[in-house]
Amino acid sequence: MNKTNHIDIQLIFEKIKIIFEKEIKTFKIFFYNFIINLLPDSLIFSRIRSSLCRFLGLKCARKVTIRKGIFYGNIKNIQIGYMSQISREVFLDASDKITIGQYVGIGYRTIIITSLHSGKDPDYRSKDLITKPVNIENGAWIGAGVVIGPGVTIGTGCIISAGSVVMNSVSPNTMVAGNPARRIKNLQEKAEDVEPSHHNLQD
């Protein structure tokens, strides 16, 4: 066997290895989503589902409510804080980290995207995948059908109105709406009748 043939065989095996690794990753995503979404959609089973998520490797705090029909990308990149609620059919891309704080509410069919393309190549605009993390801070409320783009931080106590498209970070205690999302008003920063919490993922 000459040197050229040896190099060709090495390249073939490397390509096979890459394809195999991609298929394994795809299967893991499919398996995780299949198992998690087998449970019925009720508040009782939502708590059981969050326990199952923790068992399967999701960084999920106690007393989290997770409804049915959610798509999870890479579960290793997802973290959900204490007492947060994730509604039905939410899409969590998770190509990069998605950090969801405590007491966060995420509405029906919200889409959280952590990847985009550079768009630099005129012959192939969707080439060159870029990933950026998304951070949703404590107490934020994300309405139904919201789209949150890569690299966005939703500040503490924000309200994102239903159907908004958020491509830029939102300052704490702000209400935004629209496509693209724009500030509607500033919100009250403190609630006198609510005690602060300091729970972590092990609580």
Secondary structure, DSSP 8 states (H G I E B T S, - for coil): --HHHHHHHHHHHHHHHHHHHHHHHHHHHHHHHHHHTTS-SSHHHHHHHHHHHHHTT-EE-TT-EE-TT-EES-GGGEEE-TT-EE-TT-EE--SS-EEE-TT-EE-TT-EE--EEE----TT-TT-SEEE--EEE-TT-EE-TT-EE-TT-EE-TT-EE-TT-EE-S-B-SSEEEETTTTEEEEE--S--TT-------TT-
